[in-house]
C-alpha cells in the first residue's frame, strides 16, 4: 500500500483515472485507510479505499489541468457563439414577433450595464476560491472572497451579507453522494447540499 498524505494528487483506478483529486482526509477503518478526496477541477467530493488510488506525478497533473482548461474554453467559446447567434436572430425578427417575446438587450446593456454588481463569494475550498478571485479580477468584477467550509457557511452568511452589502451572493463548495445512499432526490443523500440550502 502507498503511504498517502494530505495534499497528494491522486486518481481512482476503478474509474479509469478519469478525475484527479486532492487527498483531504485519511481515516483508518481497521482494514485499510479510507481516503476523502476533493476534485481539483470538478466540484466533487468522494471517499475511496487507498488500494483504489494512485498518486499522480506532477507532469500528469499539469497535463490534466491544461486539458480541463482547454475543455472549459471550448465550452465558453461555444456559449459565446451560440449566444451571439441567438441575439442576431432576435434582431432580424419582425417587430411584431419580437415585441412580446424578446427584449432588445443589446441596447439595454449599453445603457444600463456599466459594471456588474459587487460579489460576495463564500467557498468551501481555498484553491477554488483563489481561482475564482483571479477570474473576478481579470473581468473587472468587484468581489470579496471568504474561505468557509461548506457546513459552516449557514452560520456566517448573514453576518457577511450585513458587513459587505453585496449585490450578488455566491455559495460554492464540493458535494457528493453520501456513502450507501441511493435516493438521489433526497437532499440528505448528499454530503453538503443541505448546507447551501440552509445558507440561503
Backbone bond lengths (Angstrom), bond angles and torsions (degrees), N, CA, C in turn:
res aa  C-N    CA-C-N  psi(-1)  N-CA   C-N-CA  omega(-1)  CA-C   N-CA-C  phi
1 X - - - 1.454 - - 1.534 109.60 -
2 X 1.318 113.84 141.15 1.462 119.34 177.01 1.521 109.49 -74.71
3 X 1.302 115.86 151.32 1.458 120.32 174.40 1.523 108.22 -94.28
4 X 1.326 115.82 100.36 1.458 120.54 -179.35 1.517 109.87 -84.01
5 X 1.318 115.10 151.88 1.463 120.02 174.68 1.525 109.06 -135.07
6 X 1.326 115.46 156.96 1.456 121.45 178.35 1.525 108.65 -56.01
7 X 1.327 116.13 132.09 1.463 121.12 179.49 1.513 114.17 99.84
8 X 1.352 117.94 -15.78 1.468 119.90 176.59 1.523 110.05 -59.91
9 X 1.336 116.43 144.98 1.462 121.76 173.88 1.523 106.79 -99.97
10 X 1.346 115.24 123.88 1.462 121.14 -173.37 1.526 110.17 -132.94
11 X 1.337 115.22 167.19 1.463 122.13 172.08 1.522 107.70 -137.33
12 X 1.347 115.50 155.07 1.464 121.00 -176.89 1.525 110.72 -93.09
13 X 1.321 116.14 127.37 1.462 121.41 176.76 1.520 110.85 -61.08
14 X 1.350 116.23 -42.68 1.467 121.26 -174.47 1.529 113.03 -64.24
15 X 1.315 117.99 -17.27 1.468 121.90 178.61 1.529 111.59 -110.92
16 X 1.321 116.15 17.37 1.463 119.70 177.12 1.523 113.79 67.13
17 X 1.340 116.70 29.27 1.473 121.94 177.39 1.534 111.82 57.85
18 X 1.351 116.82 33.58 1.466 120.67 -172.91 1.522 114.59 -72.43
19 X 1.318 117.57 -35.86 1.462 121.90 -177.40 1.523 108.65 -125.85
20 X 1.323 115.73 136.79 1.462 120.24 176.17 1.527 108.72 -93.77
21 X 1.331 114.82 140.07 1.460 122.30 -176.34 1.519 110.48 -126.96
22 X 1.325 114.45 158.03 1.460 121.01 169.70 1.526 107.41 -102.71
23 X 1.326 117.04 135.97 1.466 121.93 175.34 1.527 107.63 -74.25
24 X 1.359 116.24 122.53 1.469 119.88 -179.15 1.526 112.96 -115.56
25 X 1.346 117.30 -15.70 1.466 119.91 178.73 1.522 108.71 -159.41
26 X 1.320 115.77 149.87 1.467 122.06 178.63 1.519 107.74 -132.59
27 X 1.346 115.75 123.57 1.469 120.60 -179.67 1.526 109.05 -122.30
28 X 1.322 115.41 135.32 1.465 121.13 176.65 1.523 108.05 -90.91
29 X 1.346 116.97 116.91 1.470 119.18 179.55 1.526 112.13 -100.88
30 X 1.329 116.76 13.99 1.457 120.41 177.80 1.515 113.18 99.44
31 X 1.334 117.13 -37.68 1.468 120.88 179.44 1.524 110.28 -96.66
32 X 1.331 114.55 -61.72 1.463 119.73 175.05 1.521 108.27 -145.54
33 X 1.301 115.44 160.27 1.458 119.45 -178.45 1.525 111.51 -66.58
34 X 1.334 115.54 141.33 1.458 122.21 171.81 1.526 106.09 -103.93
35 X 1.312 115.08 125.24 1.457 121.58 -174.45 1.534 109.30 -103.50
36 X 1.327 116.74 128.38 1.463 121.44 174.10 1.521 107.80 -91.14
37 X 1.337 114.88 131.33 1.456 122.20 -172.38 1.522 111.44 -123.57
38 X 1.327 115.85 147.14 1.466 121.59 170.47 1.519 107.62 -127.57
39 X 1.337 115.79 131.79 1.457 120.53 -179.64 1.520 111.90 -60.89
40 X 1.331 116.54 140.92 1.464 119.45 179.53 1.525 111.70 -87.24
41 X 1.332 118.08 -18.58 1.463 120.83 179.00 1.518 113.30 -128.69
42 X 1.303 117.38 -7.02 1.462 122.75 177.36 1.519 107.64 -132.10
43 X 1.327 116.31 144.58 1.467 121.62 -176.24 1.520 110.73 -80.96
44 X 1.311 116.05 68.28 1.460 121.06 179.86 1.520 109.13 -125.66
45 X 1.318 115.28 141.27 1.463 122.00 175.49 1.519 106.86 -120.35
46 X 1.320 117.18 137.47 1.462 120.79 -177.56 1.520 110.08 -150.61
47 X 1.326 114.94 160.81 1.463 122.36 171.01 1.518 107.50 -114.04
48 X 1.322 116.28 146.50 1.461 120.12 177.83 1.519 109.15 -150.49
49 X 1.341 116.76 146.83 1.465 118.95 173.40 1.525 108.77 -68.93
50 X 1.311 116.05 146.75 1.461 118.35 -176.55 1.525 112.64 -61.38
51 X 1.329 117.61 -25.27 1.466 120.12 179.47 1.526 112.48 -67.26
52 X 1.339 117.61 -16.93 1.466 121.86 -179.15 1.526 112.38 -92.16
53 X 1.326 117.54 -3.02 1.460 120.60 -171.89 1.519 112.88 -110.07
54 X 1.323 114.27 147.25 1.460 121.51 175.64 1.528 107.65 -131.68
55 X 1.334 116.38 127.02 1.463 120.89 176.32 1.527 108.09 -67.08
56 X 1.336 116.10 135.68 1.459 121.39 -177.95 1.526 110.65 -98.39
57 X 1.334 116.98 134.47 1.466 119.31 178.12 1.532 110.55 -68.69
58 X 1.309 115.73 156.91 1.472 121.73 -176.95 1.530 111.84 -55.65
59 X 1.326 117.69 -38.02 1.471 120.02 -179.12 1.532 111.22 -62.83
60 X 1.331 117.52 -39.43 1.468 120.74 178.22 1.524 111.21 -71.05
61 X 1.321 116.86 -37.11 1.471 120.59 178.19 1.526 109.32 -63.24
62 X 1.326 116.74 -44.35 1.466 121.07 179.21 1.530 110.60 -61.99
63 X 1.337 117.03 -45.69 1.470 120.82 179.48 1.528 111.14 -63.62
64 X 1.322 116.50 -39.49 1.471 121.59 178.57 1.529 110.63 -62.33
65 X 1.329 116.90 -47.76 1.467 120.89 179.98 1.528 111.04 -62.23
66 X 1.331 116.63 -39.96 1.467 120.06 179.10 1.525 110.91 -64.38
67 X 1.325 117.37 -40.89 1.466 120.63 179.03 1.525 111.15 -66.29
68 X 1.323 117.36 -42.25 1.470 120.68 177.37 1.523 109.64 -62.28
69 X 1.325 117.53 -41.70 1.464 121.56 178.92 1.528 110.46 -62.16
70 X 1.334 117.19 -46.13 1.472 120.71 178.71 1.524 110.93 -60.48
71 X 1.331 116.07 -41.10 1.462 120.35 178.84 1.532 110.74 -62.72
72 X 1.322 116.80 -42.93 1.477 120.73 177.56 1.523 110.69 -62.37
73 X 1.329 117.15 -42.61 1.466 120.22 179.27 1.528 111.22 -63.12
74 X 1.339 116.58 -40.22 1.477 119.83 177.00 1.520 110.26 -59.65
75 X 1.331 116.32 -44.44 1.470 120.32 -179.36 1.525 111.43 -66.35
76 X 1.326 117.47 -40.66 1.466 120.47 177.46 1.523 111.06 -63.58
77 X 1.325 116.24 -43.92 1.464 119.95 178.79 1.520 111.12 -62.46
78 X 1.319 116.49 -40.03 1.463 120.16 177.17 1.526 110.13 -62.16
79 X 1.329 116.46 -45.03 1.470 120.39 -179.41 1.528 110.71 -63.05
80 X 1.338 117.18 -41.10 1.464 120.10 178.39 1.526 110.68 -64.14
81 X 1.328 116.42 -44.24 1.461 120.64 179.88 1.515 110.83 -63.98
82 X 1.310 116.76 -46.39 1.462 121.10 -179.75 1.523 110.23 -62.81
83 X 1.327 116.62 -42.95 1.468 120.37 178.90 1.518 111.61 -63.02
84 X 1.340 117.02 -41.44 1.465 120.76 179.06 1.520 110.60 -64.50
85 X 1.328 116.71 -40.47 1.471 119.80 178.72 1.518 110.78 -64.20
86 X 1.320 117.02 -41.40 1.465 120.68 179.47 1.517 110.64 -62.21
87 X 1.324 116.37 -41.61 1.460 120.38 -178.85 1.527 110.21 -67.69
88 X 1.346 117.34 -41.12 1.461 120.91 177.70 1.515 110.36 -61.62
89 X 1.316 116.50 -44.53 1.461 120.63 178.88 1.523 110.66 -60.14
90 X 1.326 117.04 -43.43 1.467 120.93 -178.39 1.523 111.33 -63.77
91 X 1.351 118.78 -35.58 1.466 120.37 -178.94 1.520 111.88 -74.16
92 X 1.330 118.53 -20.33 1.466 121.67 179.00 1.526 112.81 -88.47
93 X 1.303 117.03 -7.59 1.464 120.13 -177.96 1.519 110.50 -71.31
94 X 1.330 117.51 150.63 1.464 119.32 175.12 1.524 110.12 -61.56
95 X 1.348 117.98 144.44 1.467 121.25 -176.74 1.526 113.82 -55.34
96 X 1.321 117.30 -35.39 1.462 119.31 -177.89 1.522 111.36 -66.64
97 X 1.337 117.30 -29.76 1.460 119.86 179.13 1.527 110.65 -83.46
98 X 1.330 115.20 -38.47 1.458 119.93 -177.90 1.527 112.31 -67.96
99 X 1.315 116.81 -34.77 1.461 121.34 -171.14 1.522 114.05 -54.40
100 X 1.314 118.00 -50.41 1.455 119.84 -174.48 1.515 114.59 -83.13
101 X 1.326 117.07 -16.38 1.458 118.61 -170.51 1.521 114.77 -119.98
102 X 1.314 117.66 -22.70 1.460 120.17 -176.00 1.516 109.92 -128.71
103 X 1.313 115.56 143.04 1.457 120.82 174.08 1.513 108.27 -103.06
104 X 1.297 116.89 150.46 1.456 121.62 177.98 1.526 108.29 -83.54
105 X 1.319 115.32 74.60 1.465 120.10 -173.15 1.518 112.77 -69.30
106 X 1.331 118.43 -23.37 1.466 119.50 179.29 1.525 110.01 -61.52
107 X 1.352 117.28 -46.48 1.466 120.38 178.51 1.518 111.33 -70.57
108 X 1.322 117.47 -38.48 1.463 120.65 178.91 1.519 110.62 -61.11
109 X 1.321 115.00 -41.33 1.457 119.50 -176.98 1.523 110.42 -61.21
110 X 1.348 117.12 -42.90 1.454 120.19 179.69 1.517 111.39 -62.62
111 X 1.325 116.77 -38.05 1.452 120.50 -176.14 1.527 112.79 -79.26
112 X 1.322 117.80 -37.90 1.459 118.45 -168.85 1.523 115.77 -114.82
113 X 1.322 118.90 -11.69 1.457 119.94 -177.64 1.514 110.62 -111.02
114 X 1.300 115.36 92.45 1.460 119.60 174.94 1.527 109.62 -91.84
115 X 1.326 116.60 -44.82 1.470 122.93 177.78 1.510 108.20 -145.07
116 X 1.325 116.48 145.29 1.468 117.67 174.18 1.528 109.74 -69.07
117 X 1.315 116.36 163.23 1.460 120.89 -179.95 1.517 112.84 -69.50
118 X 1.316 115.14 173.96 1.466 121.70 178.46 1.526 109.68 -76.38
119 X 1.322 116.31 136.28 1.460 123.45 -177.32 1.525 110.15 -108.02
120 X 1.333 115.92 134.80 1.467 122.36 167.21 1.518 106.01 -110.84
121 X 1.318 116.85 116.88 1.465 122.60 -175.18 1.525 109.71 -117.21
122 X 1.334 116.49 114.31 1.464 122.34 174.01 1.515 107.51 -102.13
123 X 1.320 116.60 127.50 1.462 120.35 -177.13 1.517 110.02 -133.24
124 X 1.320 116.41 138.26 1.452 122.38 178.94 1.515 113.87 -78.84
125 X 1.327 117.91 -5.17 1.458 121.61 -176.64 1.532 109.45 -130.09
126 X 1.318 116.48 119.15 1.465 121.90 -177.04 1.523 112.07 -60.64
127 X 1.332 117.84 -41.42 1.467 120.71 -178.40 1.525 111.35 -62.77
128 X 1.336 116.22 -46.22 1.460 119.80 178.90 1.524 110.84 -64.48
129 X 1.315 117.00 -39.59 1.463 120.21 179.75 1.525 110.45 -60.70
130 X 1.325 116.92 -43.61 1.465 120.23 179.22 1.524 110.81 -61.50
131 X 1.337 116.77 -40.70 1.464 120.87 177.31 1.525 110.55 -62.07
132 X 1.333 116.38 -45.52 1.470 120.72 179.90 1.519 111.24 -63.14
133 X 1.323 117.17 -41.44 1.465 120.19 -178.90 1.531 110.79 -64.10
134 X 1.332 117.17 -36.64 1.473 120.27 176.10 1.525 110.32 -63.58
135 X 1.339 116.29 -41.22 1.468 120.25 179.55 1.523 111.43 -66.53
136 X 1.322 117.23 -41.57 1.471 119.76 176.65 1.533 109.95 -58.46
137 X 1.326 115.45 -47.04 1.463 120.26 -178.27 1.523 110.76 -61.87
138 X 1.338 116.33 -44.21 1.460 121.59 -179.58 1.529 111.31 -59.58
139 X 1.324 116.74 -33.18 1.461 121.41 -177.27 1.530 113.01 -95.79
140 X 1.332 116.48 5.29 1.458 120.48 177.11 1.520 114.04 71.31
141 X 1.333 116.30 28.72 1.465 121.15 -179.18 1.526 109.20 -97.05
142 X 1.316 115.78 129.00 1.464 122.18 177.34 1.530 107.92 -73.67
143 X 1.323 117.68 110.84 1.468 120.95 -174.90 1.520 111.44 -136.21
144 X 1.326 114.03 143.63 1.462 122.75 174.14 1.519 106.18 -116.48
145 X 1.317 116.87 124.74 1.458 120.97 -179.11 1.513 111.78 -113.54
146 X 1.323 115.68 137.88 1.465 121.60 177.99 1.521 108.78 -132.12
147 X 1.333 115.46 127.76 1.466 119.67 175.05 1.524 108.33 -85.58
148 X 1.330 115.48 109.70 1.467 121.42 -179.96 1.522 107.64 -136.44
149 X 1.337 118.53 121.33 1.469 120.33 178.89 1.531 111.37 -52.17
150 X 1.319 115.46 146.08 1.466 122.06 -174.72 1.524 112.38 -49.92
151 X 1.318 117.60 -46.43 1.467 120.97 -175.36 1.528 112.60 -67.95
152 X 1.335 117.73 -19.12 1.464 121.55 -179.09 1.530 113.14 -96.62
153 X 1.319 117.89 -10.74 1.464 120.46 -176.27 1.529 113.45 -57.76
154 X 1.354 119.68 -40.91 1.471 118.31 178.90 1.530 113.16 -58.64
155 X 1.328 117.54 -31.73 1.468 121.27 -178.41 1.526 112.67 -74.40
156 X 1.323 117.08 -24.35 1.458 121.09 -174.42 1.525 113.96 -101.49
157 X 1.319 117.74 -25.09 1.462 120.32 -166.15 1.528 113.38 -60.01
158 X 1.314 118.61 -43.96 1.467 120.14 -176.30 1.530 111.35 -63.49
159 X 1.331 116.00 -47.41 1.470 119.75 -179.72 1.528 110.93 -61.08
160 X 1.342 116.89 -42.61 1.462 120.24 -178.76 1.525 111.72 -68.50
161 X 1.329 117.06 -33.76 1.469 119.85 174.92 1.528 110.43 -64.09
162 X 1.327 116.33 -42.36 1.466 120.55 179.73 1.529 111.31 -65.79
163 X 1.330 116.19 -40.43 1.466 120.51 -177.82 1.523 112.66 -70.83
164 X 1.334 117.23 -38.70 1.463 120.99 -169.99 1.525 114.91 -104.13
165 X 1.322 118.11 -18.84 1.468 123.54 178.80 1.542 112.54 46.65
166 X 1.333 117.78 57.05 1.461 119.63 -179.34 1.532 111.67 -77.37
167 X 1.330 115.33 164.22 1.463 121.64 172.00 1.525 110.40 -89.07
168 X 1.330 115.31 -27.76 1.462 121.79 -175.88 1.525 108.89 -132.08
169 X 1.328 116.67 132.75 1.467 122.51 175.14 1.521 108.46 -110.78
170 X 1.331 116.27 128.97 1.462 122.01 177.21 1.524 107.71 -120.74
171 X 1.331 116.71 123.68 1.467 122.46 175.95 1.520 107.46 -116.31
172 X 1.321 117.03 119.72 1.458 119.85 -179.74 1.515 110.62 -137.61
173 X 1.314 114.48 164.37 1.450 122.29 178.91 1.514 108.91 171.21
174 X 1.295 115.58 -172.22 1.456 120.85 178.69 1.519 109.80 -92.43
175 X 1.321 115.55 156.47 1.458 120.76 176.73 1.520 108.42 -150.74
176 X 1.293 115.40 165.80 1.455 121.64 177.83 1.511 109.16 -174.32
177 X 1.310 115.27 169.46 1.460 121.22 178.09 1.524 108.48 -78.06
178 X 1.329 116.72 132.22 1.463 120.55 176.32 1.521 109.66 -65.07
179 X 1.317 115.30 151.00 1.462 120.89 -177.68 1.524 111.50 -56.77
180 X 1.318 116.01 137.51 1.468 125.06 177.10 1.526 113.80 67.16
181 X 1.324 118.91 15.11 1.466 121.48 177.50 1.526 109.52 -93.44
182 X 1.317 116.24 135.03 1.466 121.26 -179.98 1.526 112.31 -119.10
183 X 1.335 117.23 -15.87 1.464 121.16 -177.36 1.530 109.06 -88.70
184 X 1.335 116.52 93.74 1.458 121.08 -175.04 1.524 113.05 -72.86
185 X 1.325 118.50 -13.53 1.465 120.62 179.41 1.534 112.00 -91.18
186 X 1.320 117.54 -2.88 1.463 121.86 178.52 1.527 109.09 -95.39
187 X 1.321 116.20 121.23 1.463 121.04 -177.67 1.526 112.08 -58.58
188 X 1.330 117.37 -29.02 1.465 120.78 -179.65 1.525 113.17 -74.46
189 X 1.337 117.02 -5.88 1.459 120.77 176.00 1.526 111.71 -79.13
190 X 1.318 116.56 -10.59 1.459 120.90 -175.62 1.529 111.07 -105.47
191 X 1.317 115.27 150.97 1.462 121.17 -175.71 1.529 111.87 -67.91
192 X 1.329 118.02 -46.23 1.467 120.32 -171.73 1.522 116.29 -125.69
193 X 1.313 119.79 -8.79 1.473 121.18 -174.35 1.521 112.84 -54.20
194 X 1.328 116.91 -39.16 1.472 119.20 -177.04 1.530 111.94 -62.79
195 X 1.335 117.20 -28.77 1.464 119.48 179.43 1.530 111.14 -70.71
196 X 1.333 116.73 -36.99 1.463 119.78 177.47 1.529 109.86 -65.48
197 X 1.324 116.16 -41.64 1.468 120.73 179.27 1.524 110.26 -64.82
198 X 1.315 115.76 -45.22 1.469 120.19 -180.00 1.530 111.20 -62.08
199 X 1.317 116.40 -35.22 1.465 120.39 -177.62 1.521 112.58 -67.37
200 X 1.343 116.88 -30.03 1.469 118.37 -179.81 1.509 110.73 -96.28
